[in-house]
Amino acid sequence: VTALDPGAKLLAACARALGPCEVELVETTYEAWASDGRACDAVAACQAAHWIEPQAFLDKTYTLLVPGGRLGLLWHLDTSQSSSFWRATQPLYDRYLPDAPNKPPQTIPLHVAAYEAALTEDARFTSRALARWPWSRTFDGDSYAQMLATHSPVRMLSDEDRDALIDGHRRVIADLGGEVVRTYETVLLAAKRADEPA
């Protein structure tokens, strides 16, 4: 297994979470990664493919996969836009992350749709499937702060702005009674590399 990420801190966190195992961690982007001729049985991207233009992603994936190799693209979409918590935290995003993808209108669902369309039109891939799973999670201030601190746009803030954004979320949760329920939808796009393109 080879895992790619352009962030050294995220790779270090991954290494700590995995412990001793046979996973190669590489600090690079998917686009820049040199596979050195290796072929892959599967390519998976979780909460990441939307950073790459769909056709460029599929072009690289096709060259990496063995015939019949599998592709899986996974996203977690926030579906709690109508909640009081969502409305109460928007001023924080307006101040610290005005271009954040979770600000309305959300951009990730548009990327999911673009990937679905690209896969549908690409004869190099077959056995395409789309699945969706709704779910929810209850957070208190601390657990939400821990989750928020893992988001890429938040991690890229200065220490001062990141702390202010996270503390602001803690205050909103406290004002709402100490807990909030967030609703999500997990989306999986799956496909298989065709043995021979049609």
PyMOL commands that set and color helices and strands:
alter all, ss='L'
color gray80, all
select helices_A, chain A and resi 8-18+49-51+54-64+84-96+108-121+141-148+152-155+159-175
alter helices_A, ss='H'
color red, helices_A
select strands_A, chain A and resi 2-5+24-27+40-46+65-78+125-139+180-193
alter strands_A, ss='S'
color yellow, strands_A
deselect
rebuild
show_as cartoon
